Amino acid sequence: MKFNKCFRCGCFFSSDDDVCPNCVSKDEIDKNTLKNYLDNNDVPMSLDSLAFNSGVDLKNINRYMKSKEFADYKKAFVNDDFDNVKIKL
């Protein structure tokens, strides 16, 4: 195990995860919200609009899109540079 800083709240914890045990449930809710939004809506024009319309913070969207869990959703994006993403229409 490593000593990490929680990506969501900033507290320090000992684990191999990105988020502390207190934030795991919040992270799962955001992941499910984002998946539901992407499943039920057209792919947005930008990550900013995705964040605004889904209600999921942009920094979390960037982190989720880099995970294997979102590999299928990531295919809708032209490149892997999630700072300047262009979306296939």
C-alpha positions as CSV (number, residue, x, y, z in Angstrom):
1,M,0.0,0.0,0.0
2,K,1.0,3.6,-0.7
3,F,0.4,6.8,1.3
4,N,-1.8,8.8,-1.1
5,K,-3.6,12.1,-1.2
6,C,-7.4,11.7,-1.9
7,F,-8.2,13.1,-5.4
8,R,-11.6,14.4,-4.2
9,C,-11.1,15.8,-0.7
10,G,-7.3,16.1,-0.3
11,C,-7.0,14.1,2.9
12,F,-4.1,11.6,3.2
13,F,-4.7,7.9,3.5
14,S,-3.0,4.6,3.1
15,S,-4.3,2.6,0.1
16,D,-3.7,1.9,-3.6
17,D,-6.9,3.7,-4.6
18,D,-7.2,7.3,-5.9
19,V,-9.8,8.3,-3.3
20,C,-10.0,7.9,0.5
21,P,-12.5,5.4,2.0
22,N,-14.8,8.4,2.9
23,C,-15.0,9.4,-0.8
24,V,-15.4,6.0,-2.4
25,S,-19.2,6.1,-2.4
26,K,-19.2,9.7,-3.8
27,D,-16.9,8.5,-6.6
28,E,-19.2,5.6,-7.4
29,I,-22.2,7.9,-7.6
30,D,-20.4,10.2,-10.0
31,K,-19.2,7.3,-12.2
32,N,-22.8,5.9,-12.4
33,T,-24.1,9.4,-13.1
34,L,-21.6,9.9,-15.9
35,K,-22.3,6.5,-17.4
36,N,-26.0,7.0,-17.3
37,Y,-25.7,10.4,-18.9
38,L,-23.5,9.1,-21.7
39,D,-25.8,6.1,-22.3
40,N,-28.9,8.2,-22.5
41,N,-27.7,11.3,-24.3
42,D,-25.7,12.3,-27.4
43,V,-22.0,12.8,-26.9
44,P,-21.6,16.5,-26.0
45,M,-19.5,18.9,-28.0
46,S,-16.9,19.4,-25.2
47,L,-15.9,18.1,-21.8
48,D,-17.1,21.4,-20.3
49,S,-20.6,20.8,-21.6
50,L,-20.4,17.1,-20.4
51,A,-19.5,18.3,-16.9
52,F,-22.2,20.9,-16.9
53,N,-24.9,18.7,-18.2
54,S,-24.1,15.6,-16.2
55,G,-23.3,17.4,-13.0
56,V,-20.0,15.5,-12.6
57,D,-16.9,17.7,-12.0
58,L,-14.5,18.1,-14.9
59,K,-11.5,16.9,-13.0
60,N,-13.3,13.7,-12.1
61,I,-14.4,13.1,-15.7
62,N,-10.8,13.4,-16.8
63,R,-9.8,10.8,-14.2
64,Y,-12.6,8.4,-15.1
65,M,-11.9,8.6,-18.8
66,K,-8.4,7.4,-18.2
67,S,-9.6,4.3,-16.4
68,K,-10.4,0.9,-18.0
69,E,-13.9,1.2,-16.7
70,F,-14.7,3.9,-19.2
71,A,-12.8,2.4,-22.2
72,D,-16.0,2.0,-24.2
73,Y,-17.1,5.5,-23.6
74,K,-13.7,6.9,-24.4
75,K,-14.1,5.6,-28.0
76,A,-16.5,8.5,-28.7
77,F,-13.6,10.9,-28.2
78,V,-11.2,11.6,-31.1
79,N,-8.0,11.7,-29.0
80,D,-6.8,10.7,-25.5
81,D,-5.8,14.3,-24.6
82,F,-8.6,15.0,-22.2
83,D,-7.5,18.6,-21.7
84,N,-8.5,19.5,-25.3
85,V,-10.9,16.8,-26.3
86,K,-12.7,16.8,-29.6
87,I,-15.7,14.6,-30.0
88,K,-16.7,12.6,-33.1
89,L,-20.1,13.6,-34.3
